[in-house]
C-alpha cells in the first residue's frame, strides 16, 4: 500500500506521488520545467518567495522520505532483500542506496516504529515532521500516545524531542554491563602529523570527563595567536584543558624516568641551527615547539649527531621546584599584559638556556601555557628590564600594551575648548 500526498500546482490541480518528480518548486508552488539556478537571482524572486520555496522543499523531502520508509517497512516485512543476496534490510539499503550502515539502521528502525504509529507517519507524509524530528520521536513514542504526539510534537524542535527521548530511555542491567565492557581509549599519530585520540566510555564516566574538561577550560586563558579579540572555539579549549590536565599530572609524578616526554633533537637545532626534532615514537615536531618544551617541562632531551645520540639530558623539570616556588612568589600571575592567570603557570627563560641563558630568577618569567606558546611558536618576543617589568612585542616588533591610551595632544587641545575638561 502506497502513501500519497497532494501538491498544488500553478493550475491548482492535485499532483500524486507518481508524477511529482516531473514538477519543481517555485514561490511556494510546484511548476513544471527544468531547474535553473539563475532564476533565484531574478529581482522578481523576493526573499519571501525564496523562504517559502525552501520551506516547501523541506516538506517535500519529508513526504518523499515518508513514502521511502513505507516501502522499506514493506520490503523488510517480506524479507525480499534476500532476493538480492543481502542478509538484512540494513545491508540491502547500504548496497542499493549507497548509505552508511548507521544511516541504514536508522531508516529501518524508524520505518518499523512508524508502522505502529499511523498518526505520526501521516504527519511525516504531510510534511509536518522533519527527519530529525521523527527519528527522535520514534525512540520514545508508544502506540497509545500516537495521536497526542502527532498533534503536540509538530511544534517542538528536533533538539527538544531528542532531549525527551534521552529522558524517556531506560537502561537495563545488561546494557549497563555492555557499556562497561565496550569502554576503551586509543590514540595514534597520523601520517600527516598531529595526534589523534578516540574514546568510548559509559555515560556516567563520560560525564565525569566532560565536567572536568568543561570546568578546566573555563579556568584556562583562550589561546589565540594574534590577540585580535577572536577567541578559540570550545573544542580547541577542551583540547587545551586535556593537555593541561595531563601536564599537571606528569609534573606531580615522583617517578621522573617514567613520567616524562622524550624528545630527540638534532644537536644544533635547539641553538637555532638546522635540524629537526622528533618525539620518541617518531612523530616530527617543530623546532619552536621543541624549544618551548625544553624551556620548562618534564622532558628527556636526546641530542642527535650524524653518528647517533651524542648526549642525553636527565628527565627532570628544567626549572627546579625550589626555584619555581621563588618565581611564583615573585611574579604571582602570568606576566603577559592583561592576563593575570594564577593557575596552570609555567616558567619561561627570557634568554633560552640553549642560548646560554642562565636558569636563575633574573632570567625567568611566569607565564600561562598559551602565552608561553605565543613566544615560542608564534613569533612574539619578551624582554625583562632591570626593574623587572616584562615587555612583550608582536612578531612585527611593536610593543604590546593593554589599557586606555593617553589623549593625543590635538585631541586634548580640541576638548579643552569645550567646558568639559576645564
MINUVEX-258079 format. One record per residue (C-alpha): residue number from 1; residue in three letters; chain; z, x, y. Coordinates in steps of 0.02 Angstrom, whole numbers. Each point is the difference from the previous one (the first is absolute). Layout:
REM residues N
REC     k     r   c       zz       xx       yy
REC   NUM   ALA   A        Z        X        Y
...
REM end
This chain:
REM residues 422
REC     k     r   c       zz       xx       yy
REC     1   UNK   A        0        0        0
REC     2   UNK   A      -53       71      168
REC     3   UNK   A       95      -20      161
REC     4   UNK   A     -100      -42      156
REC     5   UNK   A       25        4      187
REC     6   UNK   A      -94      -65      152
REC     7   UNK   A      -75       97      145
REC     8   UNK   A      -76      -88      150
REC     9   UNK   A     -171       64       55
REC    10   UNK   A      -92      -20      163
REC    11   UNK   A      -80     -152      -76
REC    12   UNK   A      175      -69      -40
REC    13   UNK   A      -38      -18     -184
REC    14   UNK   A      113       61     -142
REC    15   UNK   A      -42      159      -94
REC    16   UNK   A       64       27     -177
REC    17   UNK   A       53      162      -82
REC    18   UNK   A     -169       19      -87
REC    19   UNK   A      -97       19      162
REC    20   UNK   A      136       70      113
REC    21   UNK   A      -68      177      -18
REC    22   UNK   A     -161      -52       87
REC    23   UNK   A       96      -33      160
REC    24   UNK   A       85      113      124
REC    25   UNK   A      142      -25      125
REC    26   UNK   A      -29      -15      186
REC    27   UNK   A      118      -70      132
REC    28   UNK   A      112      -87     -126
REC    29   UNK   A     -145      -82      -93
REC    30   UNK   A     -121       55     -135
REC    31   UNK   A     -181       37       47
REC    32   UNK   A     -142       45     -114
REC    33   UNK   A      -88      165       30
REC    34   UNK   A       23      188      -12
REC    35   UNK   A      158       80       72
REC    36   UNK   A      -45      110      147
REC    37   UNK   A      137      113       70
REC    38   UNK   A      -80       -2      173
REC    39   UNK   A       30     -188       15
REC    40   UNK   A      185       30       39
REC    41   UNK   A      -42      101      156
REC    42   UNK   A      -89     -151       71
REC    43   UNK   A       89      -48      165
REC    44   UNK   A       -8     -180      -57
REC    45   UNK   A      108       40     -150
REC    46   UNK   A      173      -16       77
REC    47   UNK   A      166       73      -56
REC    48   UNK   A       50     -173      -56
REC    49   UNK   A     -159      -14     -104
REC    50   UNK   A       33      168      -82
REC    51   UNK   A      184      -40      -32
REC    52   UNK   A      -43     -169      -75
REC    53   UNK   A     -137       75     -108
REC    54   UNK   A      118      133      -69
REC    55   UNK   A      127     -136      -40
REC    56   UNK   A     -132     -100      -93
REC    57   UNK   A      -58      155      -94
REC    58   UNK   A      180       29      -56
REC    59   UNK   A       11     -178      -64
REC    60   UNK   A     -169       21      -82
REC    61   UNK   A       64      154      -94
REC    62   UNK   A      152      -98      -58
REC    63   UNK   A     -111     -141      -64
REC    64   UNK   A     -113      121      -93
REC    65   UNK   A      153       87      -72
REC    66   UNK   A       67     -168      -58
REC    67   UNK   A     -161      -33      -96
REC    68   UNK   A        7      175      -74
REC    69   UNK   A      179      -23      -60
REC    70   UNK   A      -40     -169      -79
REC    71   UNK   A     -139       81     -100
REC    72   UNK   A      109      151      -43
REC    73   UNK   A      133     -117      -69
REC    74   UNK   A     -129      -93     -104
REC    75   UNK   A      -80      158      -71
REC    76   UNK   A      173       69      -35
REC    77   UNK   A       52     -158      -94
REC    78   UNK   A     -158        5     -105
REC    79   UNK   A       24      188      -31
REC    80   UNK   A     -186       12       33
REC    81   UNK   A       25      178       65
REC    82   UNK   A       -2       53     -183
REC    83   UNK   A     -185      -42       -5
REC    84   UNK   A      -30      152      110
REC    85   UNK   A      111      114     -103
REC    86   UNK   A      148       -7      120
REC    87   UNK   A      177      -12      -70
REC    88   UNK   A       75      -91      150
REC    89   UNK   A      -52     -104      149
REC    90   UNK   A       61      139      114
REC    91   UNK   A     -111      133      -80
REC    92   UNK   A     -149     -120        5
REC    93   UNK   A       25      -26      188
REC    94   UNK   A       11      188       27
REC    95   UNK   A     -167       22      -88
REC    96   UNK   A      -90     -152       69
REC    97   UNK   A       62       -1      181
REC    98   UNK   A       40      184       23
REC    99   UNK   A      184      -36       38
REC   100   UNK   A      147      116      -21
REC   101   UNK   A      113      -49     -145
REC   102   UNK   A      141      -45      121
REC   103   UNK   A     -114     -121       94
REC   104   UNK   A      -66      -74     -161
REC   105   UNK   A      179      -29      -60
REC   106   UNK   A       40      -95      159
REC   107   UNK   A     -157     -107      -16
REC   108   UNK   A       47      -50     -177
REC   109   UNK   A      184      -29       42
REC   110   UNK   A      -40     -109      150
REC   111   UNK   A     -136      -96      -93
REC   112   UNK   A      121      -42     -141
REC   113   UNK   A      136      -50      124
REC   114   UNK   A     -114     -113      102
REC   115   UNK   A      -48      -96     -157
REC   116   UNK   A      176      -73        5
REC   117   UNK   A        0      -21      191
REC   118   UNK   A     -143     -118       39
REC   119   UNK   A       54      -40      178
REC   120   UNK   A       15      184       46
REC   121   UNK   A     -167       32      -84
REC   122   UNK   A      -77     -138      106
REC   123   UNK   A       72       76      159
REC   124   UNK   A      -83      165      -45
REC   125   UNK   A     -166      -89      -34
REC   126   UNK   A       11      -83      170
REC   127   UNK   A       29      167       85
REC   128   UNK   A      179      -40       50
REC   129   UNK   A       70      147      -99
REC   130   UNK   A      -56      181        7
REC   131   UNK   A       -2      115     -151
REC   132   UNK   A      155       91       59
REC   133   UNK   A       94     -164       23
REC   134   UNK   A      -47      -72     -169
REC   135   UNK   A       38      160      -97
REC   136   UNK   A      176        2       75
REC   137   UNK   A       23     -187      -25
REC   138   UNK   A      -44        5     -184
REC   139   UNK   A      138      125      -34
REC   140   UNK   A      136     -130       27
REC   141   UNK   A      -80     -175        7
REC   142   UNK   A       49     -119     -139
REC   143   UNK   A     -105     -152      -51
REC   144   UNK   A      130     -122       63
REC   145   UNK   A      -10       82      173
REC   146   UNK   A     -190       -2        6
REC   147   UNK   A      -28     -142      122
REC   148   UNK   A      139       51      118
REC   149   UNK   A      -53      182        4
REC   150   UNK   A     -182      -45       29
REC   151   UNK   A       54      -95      155
REC   152   UNK   A      132      121       65
REC   153   UNK   A      -65      173      -45
REC   154   UNK   A     -164      -15       96
REC   155   UNK   A       97       27      160
REC   156   UNK   A       88      156      -64
REC   157   UNK   A      -67      176       17
REC   158   UNK   A      -43      107     -151
REC   159   UNK   A      148      112       44
REC   160   UNK   A      119     -149        1
REC   161   UNK   A      -63      -58     -170
REC   162   UNK   A       13      177      -68
REC   163   UNK   A      181        4       56
REC   164   UNK   A       32     -168      -82
REC   165   UNK   A      -77       66     -161
REC   166   UNK   A      114      152        3
REC   167   UNK   A      154     -107       27
REC   168   UNK   A      -48     -119     -140
REC   169   UNK   A      -29      135     -129
REC   170   UNK   A      132       19     -136
REC   171   UNK   A       12      164      -94
REC   172   UNK   A       49       -4     -183
REC   173   UNK   A      104      131      -88
REC   174   UNK   A     -156       58      -93
REC   175   UNK   A      -95       22      165
REC   176   UNK   A      147       98       72
REC   177   UNK   A       -2      118     -149
REC   178   UNK   A     -189       16       12
REC   179   UNK   A       13       47      184
REC   180   UNK   A      128      133      -44
REC   181   UNK   A     -106       70     -141
REC   182   UNK   A     -155       11      110
REC   183   UNK   A       85       97      141
REC   184   UNK   A      -79      165       43
REC   185   UNK   A      -51      121      135
REC   186   UNK   A     -136      132        2
REC   187   UNK   A      -79      116      125
REC   188   UNK   A     -156      106        4
REC   189   UNK   A     -100      114      113
REC   190   UNK   A     -177      -69       31
REC   191   UNK   A     -145      122        4
REC   192   UNK   A      -33      -42      182
REC   193   UNK   A      175       54       50
REC   194   UNK   A      164      -86       40
REC   195   UNK   A      129      -77     -113
REC   196   UNK   A       -6     -171      -83
REC   197   UNK   A      148      -99      -64
REC   198   UNK   A        4     -160     -102
REC   199   UNK   A      153      -94      -63
REC   200   UNK   A       46     -159      -91
REC   201   UNK   A      181      -59        6
REC   202   UNK   A       98     -155      -46
REC   203   UNK   A       13     -115      151
REC   204   UNK   A      184       37       33
REC   205   UNK   A      -24      189       -8
REC   206   UNK   A     -154      -12      109
REC   207   UNK   A      102      -96      129
REC   208   UNK   A      124      145        7
REC   209   UNK   A     -140      125       32
REC   210   UNK   A      -82     -113      129
REC   211   UNK   A      164      -27       93
REC   212   UNK   A       36      187        4
REC   213   UNK   A     -174       45       63
REC   214   UNK   A        1     -142      126
REC   215   UNK   A      169       52       69
REC   216   UNK   A      -44      185        4
REC   217   UNK   A     -168      -32       83
REC   218   UNK   A       92      -85      143
REC   219   UNK   A      109      154       24
REC   220   UNK   A     -144      125        1
REC   221   UNK   A     -104       31      156
REC   222   UNK   A     -180      -58       -9
REC   223   UNK   A     -116      147      -28
REC   224   UNK   A     -153        7      108
REC   225   UNK   A     -105      151       44
REC   226   UNK   A      -43      -39      181
REC   227   UNK   A      150     -101       65
REC   228   UNK   A     -119     -126       75
REC   229   UNK   A      116     -146      -31
REC   230   UNK   A      -86      -55     -162
REC   231   UNK   A      129       -2     -139
REC   232   UNK   A      -31       34     -183
REC   233   UNK   A      -26     -144     -120
REC   234   UNK   A      142      -67     -106
REC   235   UNK   A      -81       75     -155
REC   236   UNK   A       -2      172       81
REC   237   UNK   A      183      -17       51
REC   238   UNK   A       50      -49     -177
REC   239   UNK   A      -89      156      -63
REC   240   UNK   A       97      106      126
REC   241   UNK   A      162      -84      -55
REC   242   UNK   A      -34       44     -182
REC   243   UNK   A      -32      182       45
REC   244   UNK   A      159        6      106
REC   245   UNK   A      101      -75     -142
REC   246   UNK   A      -66      129     -124
REC   247   UNK   A       22      144      122
REC   248   UNK   A      180      -50       33
REC   249   UNK   A       37       -6     -186
REC   250   UNK   A      -76      172      -30
REC   251   UNK   A       99       74      143
REC   252   UNK   A      163      -64      -75
REC   253   UNK   A      -36       63     -177
REC   254   UNK   A      112      145      -53
REC   255   UNK   A     -130       67     -124
REC   256   UNK   A     -112       96      119
REC   257   UNK   A     -114       64     -138
REC   258   UNK   A      -49     -175      -58
REC   259   UNK   A       12      -99      162
REC   260   UNK   A     -137       87       97
REC   261   UNK   A     -185       -7       39
REC   262   UNK   A     -100      152      -55
REC   263   UNK   A     -137       55      120
REC   264   UNK   A     -127      138      -36
REC   265   UNK   A      -70       78      160
REC   266   UNK   A     -124      141       27
REC   267   UNK   A       97      148       68
REC   268   UNK   A      -72        2      176
REC   269   UNK   A      -19     -187       22
REC   270   UNK   A      174      -42       60
REC   271   UNK   A      -15      132      134
REC   272   UNK   A     -158      -82       68
REC   273   UNK   A     -130       94     -102
REC   274   UNK   A     -130      -65     -122
REC   275   UNK   A       45      -78     -166
REC   276   UNK   A       60     -158      -81
REC   277   UNK   A      155      -86      -67
REC   278   UNK   A       27     -100     -159
REC   279   UNK   A      143      -95      -76
REC   280   UNK   A       59       53     -172
REC   281   UNK   A     -110     -127      -91
REC   282   UNK   A     -155       60       93
REC   283   UNK   A      -24     -123      143
REC   284   UNK   A      -57       84      160
REC   285   UNK   A       97      -28      162
REC   286   UNK   A      -44       51      177
REC   287   UNK   A       71      162       69
REC   288   UNK   A       83      -98      142
REC   289   UNK   A       89     -104     -132
REC   290   UNK   A       51      159      -92
REC   291   UNK   A       74       73      160
REC   292   UNK   A       99     -160       32
REC   293   UNK   A       69       -3     -177
REC   294   UNK   A       48      183       16
REC   295   UNK   A       83      -33      169
REC   296   UNK   A      148      -99      -69
REC   297   UNK   A       -4      -67     -177
REC   298   UNK   A       58       31     -176
REC   299   UNK   A     -149      103      -49
REC   300   UNK   A      -51      141     -115
REC   301   UNK   A     -141       97       83
REC   302   UNK   A     -109      107     -113
REC   303   UNK   A     -105      124       99
REC   304   UNK   A     -167       32      -87
REC   305   UNK   A     -108      157       13
REC   306   UNK   A     -166       42      -79
REC   307   UNK   A       86       56     -159
REC   308   UNK   A      120     -146      -12
REC   309   UNK   A      176      -36       65
REC   310   UNK   A       69      139      109
REC   311   UNK   A      165      -81       49
REC   312   UNK   A      107     -150      -36
REC   313   UNK   A      126      -73      122
REC   314   UNK   A      160      -74      -66
REC   315   UNK   A       13     -189      -10
REC   316   UNK   A      113      -38      146
REC   317   UNK   A        7      -85      168
REC   318   UNK   A      -81      120      123
REC   319   UNK   A      136      -44      125
REC   320   UNK   A      171       26      -81
REC   321   UNK   A      117     -149       -6
REC   322   UNK   A      128       82      116
REC   323   UNK   A     -135       34      131
REC   324   UNK   A      -68     -176      -18
REC   325   UNK   A      174      -68       39
REC   326   UNK   A        6      105      160
REC   327   UNK   A     -175      -61       47
REC   328   UNK   A       51     -181      -24
REC   329   UNK   A      156       30      103
REC   330   UNK   A     -101       78      143
REC   331   UNK   A     -151     -116        7
REC   332   UNK   A       70     -159      -75
REC   333   UNK   A     -166      -94        5
REC   334   UNK   A     -186       34      -20
REC   335   UNK   A      -51      106      149
REC   336   UNK   A     -169      -82       26
REC   337   UNK   A        2      -85      171
REC   338   UNK   A       50     -181      -15
REC   339   UNK   A       36        3     -188
REC   340   UNK   A      188       19      -21
REC   341   UNK   A        2      -29     -188
REC   342   UNK   A      162       51      -85
REC   343   UNK   A      -46      -18     -184
REC   344   UNK   A     -126       84     -116
REC   345   UNK   A       -9      154      111
REC   346   UNK   A      -74      171      -39
REC   347   UNK   A       17      170       78
REC   348   UNK   A     -157       72       82
REC   349   UNK   A      -31      185       30
REC   350   UNK   A      -67       13      179
REC   351   UNK   A      -78      164      -55
REC   352   UNK   A      -38      -18     -186
REC   353   UNK   A       90      121     -113
REC   354   UNK   A     -166       58      -74
REC   355   UNK   A      -43       58      176
REC   356   UNK   A      162      101        2
REC   357   UNK   A       98     -139       84
REC   358   UNK   A      185       16      -37
REC   359   UNK   A       98     -135      -91
REC   360   UNK   A      135      -13      131
REC   361   UNK   A       64     -135      115
REC   362   UNK   A     -101       58      152
REC   363   UNK   A     -164      -18      -97
REC   364   UNK   A       36     -170      -74
REC   365   UNK   A      -23     -179       58
REC   366   UNK   A       54     -162      -82
REC   367   UNK   A     -146     -118      -31
REC   368   UNK   A      -32     -157     -100
REC   369   UNK   A     -130       14     -137
REC   370   UNK   A     -143      -85       95
REC   371   UNK   A       21      112      153
REC   372   UNK   A       16      152     -113
REC   373   UNK   A     -169      -46      -73
REC   374   UNK   A      -67      -25      176
REC   375   UNK   A       26      184       38
REC   376   UNK   A      -59       72     -165
REC   377   UNK   A     -145     -115      -43
REC   378   UNK   A      -64      -84      159
REC   379   UNK   A      -21      145      119
REC   380   UNK   A      155      -25      110
REC   381   UNK   A      106      148       55
REC   382   UNK   A      181       18       53
REC   383   UNK   A       94      129      101
REC   384   UNK   A      186       19       28
REC   385   UNK   A       54       65      169
REC   386   UNK   A      152      109       40
REC   387   UNK   A       94     -157       50
REC   388   UNK   A      -32      -75     -173
REC   389   UNK   A     -124     -131       64
REC   390   UNK   A     -143      -35     -120
REC   391   UNK   A     -173      -19       75
REC   392   UNK   A     -131      -84     -108
REC   393   UNK   A     -185       16       39
REC   394   UNK   A     -145     -106      -58
REC   395   UNK   A     -145       83      -94
REC   396   UNK   A      -89       18      170
REC   397   UNK   A      147       98       71
REC   398   UNK   A       66     -140      110
REC   399   UNK   A      189      -14        7
REC   400   UNK   A       61     -162      -80
REC   401   UNK   A      126      -90      106
REC   402   UNK   A       80     -172       -9
REC   403   UNK   A       82     -108      130
REC   404   UNK   A      -58      -56      172
REC   405   UNK   A      -96      122      108
REC   406   UNK   A       46       32      182
REC   407   UNK   A      -98      -90      135
REC   408   UNK   A     -147      100       65
REC   409   UNK   A       13       49      183
REC   410   UNK   A     -139     -114       59
REC   411   UNK   A       75     -149      -93
REC   412   UNK   A      172       31       74
REC   413   UNK   A      -75       21      173
REC   414   UNK   A      -84     -168      -19
REC   415   UNK   A      158      -84      -62
REC   416   UNK   A      108       68      141
REC   417   UNK   A     -113      -95      120
REC   418   UNK   A       63     -158      -82
REC   419   UNK   A      185      -41       32
REC   420   UNK   A       38       19     -185
REC   421   UNK   A       54      181      -18
REC   422   UNK   A       72       21      175
REM end
